[in-house]
Amino acid sequence: MEVICLQDEAFYKLLEEVVERVKEKNGITHDKWISDTEAMHKLRITSKTTLQKFRDQGKIRFSQPEKKIILYDLDSINEYIEKHAQNTF
């Protein structure tokens, strides 16, 4: 039996990729619009002020169907993350 050790970050990244592949294989698609909590988790931020700053500066798309309900475009969040990705050497 072989034991493989991973750092926390690598383990969770691998786990996320496995979940995504299972969803794709089973035809499960993601919601286009997500809550502020989900958006903050995806962006790896903890401050609602930072999320509001992204919204106010037009960095991510959002929809406000009612006064206290704000939904965030998951595709726009993914594009923002990819836009700021750095290539390795």
MDAnalysis code that builds the backbone (N, CA, C; Angstrom):
import MDAnalysis as mda
import numpy as np

u = mda.Universe.empty(267, n_residues=89, atom_resindex=np.repeat(np.arange(89), 3), trajectory=True)
u.add_TopologyAttr("name", ["N", "CA", "C"] * 89)
u.add_TopologyAttr("resid", np.arange(1, 90))
u.add_TopologyAttr("resname", ["MET", "GLU", "VAL", "ILE", "CYS", "LEU", "GLN", "ASP", "GLU", "ALA", "PHE", "TYR", "LYS", "LEU", "LEU", "GLU", "GLU", "VAL", "VAL", "GLU", "ARG", "VAL", "LYS", "GLU", "LYS", "ASN", "GLY", "ILE", "THR", "HIS", "ASP", "LYS", "TRP", "ILE", "SER", "ASP", "THR", "GLU", "ALA", "MET", "HIS", "LYS", "LEU", "ARG", "ILE", "THR", "SER", "LYS", "THR", "THR", "LEU", "GLN", "LYS", "PHE", "ARG", "ASP", "GLN", "GLY", "LYS", "ILE", "ARG", "PHE", "SER", "GLN", "PRO", "GLU", "LYS", "LYS", "ILE", "ILE", "LEU", "TYR", "ASP", "LEU", "ASP", "SER", "ILE", "ASN", "GLU", "TYR", "ILE", "GLU", "LYS", "HIS", "ALA", "GLN", "ASN", "THR", "PHE"])
u.atoms.positions = np.array([
    [0.844, -1.175, 0.000],
    [0.000, 0.000, 0.000],
    [0.893, 1.244, 0.000],
    [0.542, 2.186, -0.847],
    [1.322, 3.411, -0.974],
    [0.556, 4.571, -0.351],
    [1.228, 5.388, 0.427],
    [0.623, 6.545, 1.075],
    [1.085, 7.805, 0.350],
    [0.131, 8.662, 0.015],
    [0.432, 9.912, -0.668],
    [0.043, 11.055, 0.255],
    [0.966, 11.952, 0.492],
    [0.716, 13.109, 1.356],
    [0.548, 14.356, 0.494],
    [-0.448, 15.151, 0.823],
    [-0.699, 16.408, 0.124],
    [-0.870, 17.533, 1.136],
    [-0.457, 18.721, 0.751],
    [-0.735, 19.878, 1.581],
    [-2.224, 20.181, 1.493],
    [-2.750, 20.867, 2.487],
    [-4.183, 21.166, 2.535],
    [-4.685, 21.804, 1.243],
    [-3.969, 22.819, 0.787],
    [-4.401, 23.553, -0.402],
    [-4.461, 22.645, -1.625],
    [-3.455, 21.811, -1.810],
    [-3.424, 20.887, -2.950],
    [-4.544, 19.857, -2.845],
    [-4.806, 19.384, -1.629],
    [-5.865, 18.394, -1.428],
    [-7.228, 18.967, -1.799],
    [-7.520, 20.181, -1.314],
    [-8.825, 20.774, -1.603],
    [-8.966, 21.154, -3.074],
    [-7.894, 21.558, -3.693],
    [-7.917, 21.845, -5.133],
    [-8.238, 20.570, -5.915],
    [-7.585, 19.478, -5.540],
    [-7.846, 18.185, -6.181],
    [-9.291, 17.759, -5.958],
    [-9.778, 17.938, -4.751],
    [-11.151, 17.573, -4.426],
    [-12.147, 18.375, -5.253],
    [-11.903, 19.676, -5.403],
    [-12.776, 20.520, -6.225],
    [-12.794, 20.048, -7.675],
    [-11.631, 19.680, -8.206],
    [-11.552, 19.203, -9.592],
    [-12.306, 17.892, -9.764],
    [-12.208, 17.009, -8.791],
    [-12.926, 15.728, -8.862],
    [-14.432, 15.983, -8.849],
    [-14.886, 16.866, -7.975],
    [-16.316, 17.181, -7.903],
    [-16.793, 17.766, -9.226],
    [-16.013, 18.666, -9.810],
    [-16.381, 19.261, -11.094],
    [-16.480, 18.200, -12.188],
    [-15.544, 17.277, -12.219],
    [-15.586, 16.215, -13.240],
    [-16.792, 15.312, -13.061],
    [-17.122, 15.000, -11.834],
    [-18.302, 14.165, -11.566],
    [-19.557, 14.903, -12.007],
    [-19.629, 16.203, -11.718],
    [-20.783, 16.995, -12.146],
    [-20.894, 17.010, -13.670],
    [-19.762, 17.223, -14.355],
    [-19.767, 17.246, -15.815],
    [-20.210, 15.908, -16.375],
    [-19.696, 14.834, -15.799],
    [-20.026, 13.490, -16.282],
    [-21.512, 13.192, -16.117],
    [-22.096, 13.681, -15.038],
    [-23.507, 13.429, -14.767],
    [-24.419, 14.506, -15.323],
    [-23.852, 15.456, -16.057],
    [-24.652, 16.495, -16.699],
    [-25.185, 17.545, -15.738],
    [-24.560, 17.681, -14.583],
    [-24.994, 18.688, -13.616],
    [-24.291, 19.999, -13.943],
    [-25.069, 21.027, -14.146],
    [-24.485, 22.324, -14.444],
    [-24.587, 23.230, -13.219],
    [-23.772, 24.250, -13.186],
    [-23.785, 25.180, -12.059],
    [-24.829, 26.263, -12.276],
    [-25.234, 26.874, -11.195],
    [-26.136, 28.014, -11.276],
    [-25.367, 29.201, -11.836],
    [-26.004, 29.956, -12.703],
    [-25.353, 31.138, -13.256],
    [-25.228, 32.231, -12.206],
    [-26.218, 32.363, -11.351],
    [-26.243, 33.412, -10.341],
    [-26.079, 32.789, -8.958],
    [-25.128, 33.326, -8.192],
    [-24.839, 32.776, -6.868],
    [-24.978, 33.859, -5.802],
    [-25.098, 33.426, -4.560],
    [-25.258, 34.355, -3.438],
    [-23.945, 35.039, -3.091],
    [-24.026, 36.034, -2.206],
    [-22.823, 36.731, -1.775],
    [-21.876, 35.796, -1.038],
    [-22.413, 34.883, -0.252],
    [-21.573, 33.933, 0.481],
    [-20.799, 33.035, -0.478],
    [-21.487, 32.537, -1.503],
    [-20.826, 31.686, -2.491],
    [-19.789, 32.482, -3.290],
    [-20.112, 33.725, -3.625],
    [-19.182, 34.576, -4.380],
    [-17.925, 34.850, -3.558],
    [-18.100, 35.150, -2.273],
    [-16.963, 35.403, -1.407],
    [-16.100, 34.158, -1.274],
    [-16.737, 33.001, -1.180],
    [-15.986, 31.744, -1.086],
    [-15.187, 31.510, -2.366],
    [-15.817, 31.730, -3.503],
    [-15.159, 31.514, -4.792],
    [-13.979, 32.468, -4.974],
    [-14.137, 33.710, -4.525],
    [-13.074, 34.714, -4.658],
    [-12.043, 34.622, -3.537],
    [-12.322, 33.779, -2.545],
    [-11.434, 33.607, -1.377],
    [-11.257, 34.920, -0.611],
    [-12.370, 35.632, -0.433],
    [-12.353, 36.851, 0.369],
    [-13.283, 36.660, 1.558],
    [-13.054, 37.438, 2.621],
    [-13.878, 37.294, 3.821],
    [-14.677, 38.551, 4.134],
    [-14.461, 39.602, 3.386],
    [-15.093, 40.884, 3.676],
    [-16.186, 41.205, 2.654],
    [-17.374, 41.518, 3.158],
    [-18.446, 41.944, 2.258],
    [-18.129, 43.304, 1.636],
    [-17.296, 44.079, 2.328],
    [-16.877, 45.380, 1.792],
    [-16.042, 45.188, 0.526],
    [-15.162, 44.198, 0.539],
    [-14.351, 43.907, -0.648],
    [-15.249, 43.453, -1.791],
    [-16.233, 42.618, -1.486],
    [-17.176, 42.163, -2.512],
    [-17.931, 43.357, -3.092],
    [-18.353, 44.280, -2.237],
    [-19.045, 45.478, -2.708],
    [-18.127, 46.333, -3.573],
    [-16.848, 46.417, -3.197],
    [-15.873, 47.182, -3.982],
    [-15.748, 46.580, -5.385],
    [-15.654, 45.248, -5.479],
    [-15.589, 44.577, -6.785],
    [-16.827, 44.919, -7.609],
    [-17.978, 44.929, -6.956],
    [-19.242, 45.233, -7.622],
    [-19.255, 46.686, -8.087],
    [-18.883, 47.604, -7.194],
    [-18.914, 49.037, -7.518],
    [-17.932, 49.410, -8.618],
    [-16.787, 48.723, -8.667],
    [-15.764, 49.016, -9.673],
    [-16.011, 48.271, -10.988],
    [-17.073, 47.484, -11.047],
    [-17.407, 46.774, -12.273],
    [-16.510, 45.591, -12.559],
    [-15.856, 45.070, -11.542],
    [-14.955, 43.932, -11.745],
    [-15.715, 42.626, -11.919],
    [-16.881, 42.523, -11.295],
    [-17.733, 41.336, -11.454],
    [-19.169, 41.787, -11.692],
    [-19.892, 40.999, -12.467],
    [-21.287, 41.313, -12.782],
    [-22.184, 40.889, -11.632],
    [-23.277, 41.607, -11.473],
    [-24.248, 41.248, -10.452],
    [-25.645, 41.618, -10.914],
    [-26.622, 41.063, -10.231],
    [-28.014, 41.371, -10.494],
    [-28.677, 41.655, -9.155],
    [-29.559, 42.644, -9.137],
    [-30.254, 42.975, -7.900],
    [-31.756, 42.932, -8.157],
    [-32.343, 41.698, -8.095],
    [-33.765, 41.567, -8.399],
    [-34.673, 42.249, -7.370],
    [-34.203, 42.389, -6.143],
    [-34.931, 43.112, -5.107],
    [-33.938, 43.922, -4.297],
    [-34.443, 44.848, -3.497],
    [-33.568, 45.783, -2.781],
    [-32.473, 45.085, -1.977],
    [-32.800, 44.053, -1.228],
    [-31.817, 43.403, -0.356],
    [-31.275, 42.092, -0.920],
    [-31.593, 41.793, -2.172],
    [-31.100, 40.556, -2.788],
    [-30.136, 40.924, -3.910],
    [-28.898, 40.508, -3.748],
    [-27.889, 40.735, -4.779],
    [-27.311, 39.377, -5.153],
    [-27.338, 39.071, -6.438],
    [-26.792, 37.817, -6.949],
    [-25.594, 38.135, -7.841],
    [-24.642, 37.235, -7.854],
    [-23.397, 37.456, -8.594],
    [-23.265, 36.441, -9.716],
    [-22.774, 36.914, -10.856],
    [-22.602, 36.088, -12.047],
    [-21.352, 35.214, -11.880],
    [-21.551, 33.906, -11.775],
    [-20.443, 32.982, -11.557],
    [-19.443, 33.019, -12.705],
    [-19.921, 33.148, -13.938],
    [-19.019, 33.209, -15.089],
    [-18.125, 34.449, -15.012],
    [-18.683, 35.560, -14.569],
    [-17.898, 36.791, -14.451],
    [-16.845, 36.666, -13.352],
    [-17.170, 35.965, -12.281],
    [-16.197, 35.732, -11.204],
    [-15.063, 34.853, -11.716],
    [-15.409, 33.799, -12.447],
    [-14.380, 32.922, -13.021],
    [-13.494, 33.676, -14.002],
    [-14.084, 34.549, -14.811],
    [-13.303, 35.362, -15.754],
    [-12.360, 36.297, -15.003],
    [-12.836, 36.893, -13.916],
    [-12.000, 37.785, -13.108],
    [-10.798, 37.034, -12.543],
    [-11.038, 35.830, -12.038],
    [-9.950, 35.021, -11.482],
    [-8.955, 34.648, -12.574],
    [-9.439, 34.212, -13.727],
    [-8.557, 33.834, -14.838],
    [-7.758, 35.048, -15.352],
    [-8.408, 36.203, -15.394],
    [-7.746, 37.422, -15.871],
    [-6.546, 37.781, -15.002],
    [-6.617, 37.456, -13.726],
    [-5.547, 37.809, -12.800],
    [-4.615, 36.648, -12.491],
    [-4.746, 35.556, -13.242],
    [-3.863, 34.404, -13.050],
    [-2.470, 34.719, -13.612],
    [-1.467, 34.254, -12.939],
    [-0.089, 34.470, -13.363],
    [0.478, 33.169, -13.902],
    [1.100, 33.220, -15.051],
    [1.755, 32.048, -15.612],
    [3.084, 31.791, -14.882],
    [3.397, 30.532, -14.709],
    [4.666, 30.197, -14.062],
    [5.775, 30.180, -15.104],
    [6.977, 30.182, -14.644],
    [8.142, 30.206, -15.541],
    [8.356, 28.888, -16.201],
])
